[in-house]
Amino acid sequence: MGRDFHRFWAGSLSSNLGDGMMLVALPLVAAMLTNDPLLVAGLTAVRFLPWLLVGLFAGVVVDRVDRVRLMVLTNLGRGGALVALSLLIVTGHASIWVLYAVMFTVMVCEVFYDLAGQAMLPDIAPAGALDRANSRLVGGQTVTQQFAGGPLAGFLFAVAAFLPLAVNAGAYVLGALVLLGLPLAVRRPRRPEGGTGERSGKGAVRSVLDDIGEGLARTRPPPRRT
């Protein structure tokens, strides 16, 4: 599959391991901070809210910027948020509302990270091997996130409440560092021939809105034939 794909895959595996740990560690910390089951369950709503709020805008950004840089910055952002939460837990200043803020921040970063990775995969996979590359990516995500991350987070939480979050942050940072070696050729999206380059002001806003409208149009089902 090539060196570039394996580097990309290694970064994804590390990040997905962090995702699996966070999705178990944060509810455990929430149950430690509050006895209200509604507040604990609210973390699930916060987890998916960023996809609804910023998913379309993130898709436009991914089509316009250096994707590797975007993935590195979002992973560092996720790691930083979890380090801050770990420190608050150690010092006794954590609260359920802080957990909500951290979950929202991490998931906003995940929206940009996941979309950038999906958009970059066709440029990294060898010719004719996109199906294999995608299956390895999804398979690795399933194993690390659902089968490895959760049990590891539970074990570390039994040792210390902050420990799974600190290790989680390290997984995100490692995933960011691995991606830095990817070549420039796969970083930026391909520009259509005859493109006019970047716009500014109202033109840029209109261009973003047009791209979002085009994306929404592609999701509409075809008209039914009578």
Secondary structure, DSSP 8 states (H G I E B T S, - for coil): --HHHHHHHHHHHHHHHHHHHHHHHHHHHHHHH---HHHHHHHHHHHHHHHHHHHHHHHHHHTTS-HHHHHHHHHHHHHHHHHHHHHHHHHT---HHHHHHHHHHHHHHHHHHHHHHHHHHHHHS-TT-HHHHHHHHHHHHIIIIIIIIHHHHHHHHHH-TTHHHHHHHHHHHHHHHHHTTS-GGGTS----TT------THHHHHHHHHHHHHHHHHHS------
